[in-house]
Amino acid sequence: MITDNKGQGVLHKAFVLGVLLKGLNAVLQITGGCVLLLVPPVKILNCLTRLMPGGYLLDPDSLPVKILLDFRSYCATATEGPLFLAVYLLSHGVMKGIVIAFLLRGLRWAYPAMGLLLILFILYQIYRYSFTHSVWLIWLTVFDLVLLFLTWMEYRHMRGPRSG
């Protein structure tokens, strides 16, 4: 298990934290995808509108309001529509969840699988950024790059010193 590695130090702890954060992200994505499949987008938008500035339930400059505004804007203007977003969230969440579960069990092949998955996410996020210019995609990409580095370092450490 990845939490059993006591001698690694800061990089190992950062790796474990990154994997756990990515796992939380997977749970949130799966939940969000299910909500988008089960609740009509109009109801979601109406609920969000009540929470928005104008309803004055939240500070208009707060992070939750900015996230909700981004989502509301996406639902209102996206050509792909809420079904695309639901499938996107579910597929990303499930893929990450499966790989993270295997990482937590300490299976060696899960490390390269996590690396490949992160590379694919990073490439897609860069592609999406070219259309959306979303700051969130930049932050997510930076986080994924850091986690990719930590996954690689953890895998190298787990394999032990090279012989030869």
DRENMI-325892 format. One line per 4 residues: number of its first residue (from 1); their letters; for each residue x, z, y of N, C-alpha, C. Coordinates in nm, 2 decimals. Layout:
DRENMI-325892
NUM) A) X/Z/Y/X/Z/Y/X/Z/Y; ...
end
This chain:
DRENMI-325892
1) MITD) 0.08/0.00/-0.12/0.00/0.00/0.00/0.09/0.00/0.12; 0.04/-0.06/0.23/0.12/-0.07/0.35/0.14/0.06/0.42; 0.06/0.16/0.39/0.08/0.29/0.46/0.18/0.38/0.39; 0.22/0.34/0.27/0.32/0.42/0.19/0.46/0.40/0.23
5) NKGQ) 0.49/0.30/0.32/0.62/0.27/0.36/0.67/0.37/0.46; 0.73/0.48/0.42/0.77/0.59/0.51/0.90/0.56/0.59; 0.99/0.48/0.53/1.12/0.47/0.59/1.14/0.36/0.70; 1.03/0.29/0.73/1.04/0.17/0.81/1.05/0.20/0.96
9) GVLH) 0.97/0.30/1.01/0.98/0.33/1.15/0.88/0.26/1.23; 0.92/0.23/1.35/0.83/0.18/1.46/0.77/0.05/1.42; 0.84/-0.05/1.37/0.79/-0.18/1.33/0.68/-0.16/1.22; 0.70/-0.08/1.13/0.60/-0.06/1.02/0.47/0.00/1.08
13) KAFV) 0.49/0.11/1.17/0.37/0.17/1.23/0.30/0.07/1.32; 0.37/-0.02/1.39/0.30/-0.12/1.47/0.23/-0.22/1.38; 0.29/-0.26/1.27/0.23/-0.35/1.17/0.10/-0.29/1.12; 0.10/-0.16/1.08/-0.02/-0.10/1.03/-0.13/-0.09/1.13
17) LGVL) -0.09/-0.05/1.25/-0.18/-0.05/1.37/-0.24/-0.19/1.39; -0.16/-0.29/1.39/-0.21/-0.43/1.42/-0.30/-0.47/1.31; -0.27/-0.44/1.18/-0.36/-0.48/1.07/-0.49/-0.41/1.09; -0.49/-0.28/1.12/-0.61/-0.20/1.13/-0.70/-0.26/1.25
21) LKGL) -0.63/-0.29/1.36/-0.70/-0.35/1.48/-0.76/-0.48/1.44; -0.69/-0.56/1.36/-0.74/-0.69/1.32/-0.86/-0.67/1.22; -0.85/-0.57/1.14/-0.96/-0.53/1.05/-1.09/-0.49/1.13; -1.07/-0.41/1.23/-1.18/-0.38/1.32/-1.24/-0.50/1.38
25) NAVL) -1.15/-0.59/1.43/-1.20/-0.72/1.49/-1.28/-0.80/1.38; -1.23/-0.80/1.26/-1.31/-0.87/1.15/-1.45/-0.81/1.13; -1.46/-0.68/1.13/-1.59/-0.61/1.12/-1.68/-0.65/1.24; -1.62/-0.65/1.36/-1.70/-0.68/1.47/-1.75/-0.83/1.47
29) QITG) -1.66/-0.92/1.42/-1.69/-1.06/1.41/-1.80/-1.08/1.31; -1.79/-1.01/1.20/-1.90/-1.03/1.09/-2.03/-0.98/1.15; -2.03/-0.86/1.21/-2.15/-0.80/1.27/-2.21/-0.90/1.37; -2.12/-0.95/1.47/-2.17/-1.04/1.57/-2.23/-1.17/1.51
33) GCVL) -2.16/-1.22/1.41/-2.21/-1.34/1.34/-2.35/-1.32/1.28; -2.36/-1.20/1.21/-2.49/-1.17/1.15/-2.60/-1.16/1.25; -2.57/-1.09/1.36/-2.67/-1.08/1.47/-2.71/-1.21/1.53; -2.61/-1.30/1.55/-2.65/-1.43/1.60/-2.73/-1.51/1.50
37) LLVP) -2.71/-1.49/1.37/-2.80/-1.56/1.27/-2.94/-1.50/1.26; -2.95/-1.37/1.28/-3.08/-1.30/1.26/-3.16/-1.29/1.39; -3.10/-1.29/1.50/-3.17/-1.26/1.63/-3.17/-1.39/1.71; -3.29/-1.44/1.75/-3.29/-1.56/1.83/-3.20/-1.55/1.96
41) PVKI) -3.13/-1.65/1.99/-3.04/-1.64/2.11/-3.12/-1.60/2.24; -3.24/-1.64/2.25/-3.32/-1.61/2.37/-3.33/-1.46/2.38; -3.36/-1.39/2.27/-3.37/-1.25/2.28/-3.24/-1.18/2.31; -3.13/-1.23/2.26/-3.00/-1.18/2.29/-2.97/-1.19/2.44
45) LNCL) -3.00/-1.31/2.49/-2.98/-1.34/2.64/-3.07/-1.25/2.72; -3.19/-1.23/2.68/-3.28/-1.15/2.76/-3.23/-1.00/2.76; -3.18/-0.96/2.65/-3.13/-0.82/2.64/-3.00/-0.81/2.73; -2.92/-0.91/2.72/-2.79/-0.91/2.80/-2.83/-0.91/2.95
49) TRLM) -2.93/-0.99/2.99/-2.97/-1.00/3.13/-3.01/-0.87/3.18; -3.08/-0.79/3.10/-3.13/-0.65/3.14/-3.01/-0.56/3.17; -2.90/-0.59/3.10/-2.78/-0.50/3.12/-2.69/-0.55/3.23; -2.71/-0.67/3.28/-2.63/-0.73/3.38/-2.65/-0.68/3.52
53) PGGY) -2.56/-0.72/3.60/-2.58/-0.69/3.75/-2.71/-0.76/3.79; -2.78/-0.69/3.86/-2.92/-0.73/3.89/-3.01/-0.64/3.83; -2.98/-0.60/3.70/-3.04/-0.49/3.63/-2.97/-0.36/3.67; -2.85/-0.37/3.72/-2.77/-0.26/3.77/-2.76/-0.15/3.67
57) LLDP) -2.76/-0.17/3.54/-2.74/-0.07/3.44/-2.59/-0.05/3.41; -2.51/-0.15/3.45/-2.37/-0.14/3.43/-2.30/-0.19/3.56; -2.18/-0.14/3.58/-2.10/-0.17/3.69/-2.06/-0.32/3.68; -2.09/-0.40/3.78/-2.07/-0.55/3.77/-1.92/-0.59/3.75
61) DSLP) -1.83/-0.50/3.79/-1.69/-0.53/3.77/-1.63/-0.47/3.64; -1.71/-0.41/3.56/-1.66/-0.35/3.44/-1.63/-0.45/3.33; -1.54/-0.41/3.24/-1.50/-0.50/3.13/-1.62/-0.54/3.04; -1.71/-0.44/3.00/-1.83/-0.48/2.92/-1.92/-0.59/2.99
65) VKIL) -1.93/-0.58/3.12/-2.01/-0.67/3.19/-1.95/-0.81/3.19; -1.81/-0.81/3.21/-1.74/-0.94/3.21/-1.75/-1.01/3.07; -1.74/-0.93/2.96/-1.76/-0.98/2.83/-1.90/-1.04/2.81; -2.00/-0.96/2.85/-2.14/-1.00/2.84/-2.16/-1.13/2.92
69) LDFR) -2.11/-1.14/3.04/-2.12/-1.26/3.12/-2.06/-1.38/3.05; -1.94/-1.36/2.99/-1.88/-1.47/2.92/-1.97/-1.52/2.81; -2.02/-1.42/2.73/-2.11/-1.46/2.62/-2.23/-1.53/2.67; -2.29/-1.47/2.77/-2.42/-1.53/2.83/-2.39/-1.68/2.87
73) SYCA) -2.28/-1.69/2.94/-2.24/-1.82/2.99/-2.21/-1.92/2.87; -2.15/-1.87/2.77/-2.12/-1.95/2.65/-2.25/-2.00/2.59; -2.34/-1.91/2.57/-2.47/-1.94/2.50/-2.55/-2.04/2.59; -2.54/-2.03/2.72/-2.61/-2.11/2.81/-2.56/-2.25/2.82
77) TATE) -2.42/-2.27/2.80/-2.36/-2.40/2.82/-2.29/-2.46/2.70; -2.28/-2.39/2.59/-2.20/-2.44/2.48/-2.28/-2.56/2.41; -2.20/-2.66/2.39/-2.26/-2.78/2.32/-2.28/-2.75/2.17; -2.19/-2.66/2.12/-2.20/-2.63/1.98/-2.32/-2.54/1.95
81) GPLF) -2.36/-2.45/2.04/-2.48/-2.37/2.02/-2.44/-2.24/1.95; -2.54/-2.15/1.94/-2.52/-2.02/1.88/-2.50/-2.03/1.73; -2.55/-2.13/1.66/-2.52/-2.15/1.52/-2.37/-2.17/1.49; -2.31/-2.25/1.57/-2.16/-2.27/1.56/-2.09/-2.14/1.58
85) LAVY) -2.13/-2.06/1.69/-2.06/-1.94/1.72/-2.08/-1.84/1.60; -2.20/-1.83/1.54/-2.23/-1.74/1.43/-2.14/-1.78/1.31; -2.13/-1.91/1.28/-2.05/-1.95/1.16/-1.90/-1.93/1.19; -1.86/-1.95/1.32/-1.72/-1.93/1.36/-1.69/-1.78/1.34
89) LLSH) -1.77/-1.69/1.39/-1.75/-1.55/1.38/-1.75/-1.50/1.24; -1.85/-1.54/1.16/-1.85/-1.50/1.02/-1.73/-1.55/0.94; -1.70/-1.68/0.96/-1.59/-1.73/0.88/-1.46/-1.66/0.91; -1.43/-1.65/1.04/-1.31/-1.58/1.08/-1.31/-1.43/1.04
93) GVMK) -1.42/-1.36/1.05/-1.43/-1.22/1.01/-1.41/-1.21/0.86; -1.47/-1.29/0.78/-1.46/-1.28/0.64/-1.32/-1.31/0.59; -1.26/-1.42/0.64/-1.12/-1.46/0.60/-1.03/-1.35/0.64; -1.04/-1.29/0.76/-0.95/-1.18/0.80/-0.97/-1.06/0.71
97) GIVI) -1.10/-1.03/0.69/-1.13/-0.91/0.61/-1.07/-0.92/0.47; -1.08/-1.03/0.41/-1.03/-1.05/0.27/-0.88/-1.03/0.27; -0.81/-1.10/0.36/-0.66/-1.09/0.36/-0.62/-0.95/0.39; -0.69/-0.89/0.48/-0.65/-0.75/0.52/-0.67/-0.66/0.41
101) AFLL) -0.78/-0.68/0.33/-0.81/-0.59/0.22/-0.69/-0.60/0.11; -0.64/-0.72/0.09/-0.53/-0.74/0.00/-0.40/-0.69/0.06; -0.38/-0.70/0.19/-0.26/-0.64/0.25/-0.27/-0.49/0.23; -0.38/-0.43/0.25/-0.39/-0.28/0.23/-0.37/-0.24/0.09
105) RGLR) -0.39/-0.33/0.00/-0.36/-0.30/-0.15/-0.22/-0.33/-0.18; -0.14/-0.38/-0.08/0.00/-0.40/-0.10/0.04/-0.53/-0.18; -0.05/-0.62/-0.19/-0.02/-0.74/-0.27/0.07/-0.84/-0.19; 0.18/-0.87/-0.26/0.29/-0.95/-0.19/0.24/-1.08/-0.13
109) WAYP) 0.15/-1.15/-0.20/0.11/-1.29/-0.16/0.02/-1.28/-0.03; -0.03/-1.16/0.00/-0.12/-1.14/0.11/-0.04/-1.15/0.24; 0.09/-1.12/0.24/0.17/-1.13/0.36/0.19/-1.28/0.41; 0.23/-1.37/0.32/0.23/-1.51/0.37/0.09/-1.56/0.40
113) AMGL) -0.01/-1.52/0.33/-0.14/-1.56/0.35/-0.19/-1.52/0.49; -0.15/-1.39/0.53/-0.19/-1.34/0.66/-0.11/-1.42/0.77; 0.02/-1.45/0.74/0.09/-1.54/0.83/0.03/-1.67/0.85; -0.01/-1.74/0.75/-0.07/-1.87/0.76/-0.20/-1.86/0.83
117) LLIL) -0.28/-1.76/0.80/-0.41/-1.75/0.87/-0.39/-1.72/1.02; -0.29/-1.64/1.06/-0.26/-1.62/1.20/-0.21/-1.74/1.27; -0.13/-1.82/1.20/-0.08/-1.95/1.26/-0.20/-2.04/1.29; -0.29/-2.05/1.19/-0.41/-2.14/1.21/-0.50/-2.09/1.32
121) FILY) -0.52/-1.95/1.33/-0.59/-1.90/1.44/-0.53/-1.93/1.58; -0.40/-1.91/1.58/-0.32/-1.93/1.71/-0.33/-2.08/1.75; -0.32/-2.17/1.66/-0.33/-2.31/1.69/-0.47/-2.34/1.74; -0.57/-2.29/1.67/-0.71/-2.31/1.72/-0.74/-2.25/1.85
125) QIYR) -0.69/-2.13/1.88/-0.71/-2.06/2.01/-0.64/-2.14/2.12; -0.52/-2.20/2.09/-0.46/-2.28/2.20/-0.54/-2.41/2.22; -0.59/-2.47/2.12/-0.68/-2.58/2.13/-0.80/-2.55/2.21; -0.87/-2.44/2.18/-0.99/-2.39/2.26/-0.96/-2.36/2.40
129) YSFT) -0.84/-2.30/2.42/-0.80/-2.27/2.56/-0.79/-2.39/2.65; -0.75/-2.50/2.59/-0.74/-2.63/2.67/-0.88/-2.67/2.73; -0.99/-2.62/2.67/-1.12/-2.65/2.72/-1.18/-2.54/2.80; -1.16/-2.41/2.76/-1.22/-2.30/2.82/-1.14/-2.23/2.93
133) HSVW) -1.01/-2.23/2.92/-0.92/-2.16/3.01/-0.96/-2.01/3.01; -1.00/-1.96/2.90/-1.04/-1.82/2.89/-0.92/-1.73/2.87; -0.91/-1.62/2.96/-0.81/-1.53/2.95/-0.81/-1.45/2.82; -0.93/-1.43/2.76/-0.94/-1.37/2.64/-0.87/-1.44/2.53
137) LIWL) -0.87/-1.57/2.53/-0.79/-1.65/2.43/-0.64/-1.63/2.44; -0.60/-1.61/2.57/-0.45/-1.59/2.59/-0.42/-1.45/2.53; -0.50/-1.35/2.56/-0.47/-1.22/2.51/-0.48/-1.21/2.35; -0.58/-1.28/2.30/-0.59/-1.28/2.15/-0.47/-1.36/2.09
141) TVFD) -0.43/-1.46/2.15/-0.32/-1.54/2.10/-0.19/-1.46/2.10; -0.17/-1.39/2.21/-0.05/-1.30/2.22/-0.05/-1.19/2.12; -0.17/-1.13/2.10/-0.18/-1.03/1.99/-0.15/-1.09/1.85; -0.21/-1.21/1.83/-0.18/-1.27/1.70/-0.04/-1.31/1.68
145) LVLL) 0.03/-1.35/1.79/0.18/-1.38/1.78/0.26/-1.25/1.74; 0.22/-1.14/1.81/0.29/-1.02/1.78/0.26/-0.97/1.64; 0.14/-0.98/1.59/0.10/-0.95/1.45/0.17/-1.04/1.35; 0.18/-1.17/1.39/0.26/-1.26/1.30/0.40/-1.22/1.29
149) FLTW) 0.47/-1.18/1.40/0.60/-1.13/1.39/0.61/-1.01/1.30; 0.52/-0.91/1.33/0.52/-0.79/1.25/0.50/-0.81/1.10; 0.41/-0.90/1.07/0.38/-0.94/0.93/0.50/-0.99/0.87; 0.57/-1.08/0.93/0.69/-1.14/0.88/0.80/-1.04/0.86
153) MEYR) 0.82/-0.94/0.96/0.92/-0.84/0.94/0.88/-0.74/0.83; 0.75/-0.71/0.81/0.71/-0.62/0.70/0.73/-0.69/0.57; 0.70/-0.82/0.56/0.72/-0.89/0.44/0.87/-0.90/0.40; 0.96/-0.92/0.50/1.10/-0.93/0.47/1.15/-0.79/0.42
157) HMRG) 1.10/-0.68/0.49/1.14/-0.55/0.45/1.09/-0.52/0.31; 0.97/-0.56/0.28/0.91/-0.53/0.15/0.98/-0.60/0.03; 1.03/-0.72/0.06/1.11/-0.80/-0.04/1.24/-0.74/-0.06; 1.29/-0.66/0.03/1.42/-0.60/0.01/1.54/-0.69/0.06
161) PRSG) 1.66/-0.64/0.06/1.77/-0.72/0.10/1.79/-0.84/0.01; 1.84/-0.95/0.08/1.86/-1.07/0.01/1.99/-1.06/-0.07; 1.99/-1.11/-0.19/2.11/-1.12/-0.27/2.17/-1.25/-0.26; 2.30/-1.25/-0.27/2.37/-1.38/-0.27/2.46/-1.40/-0.17
end
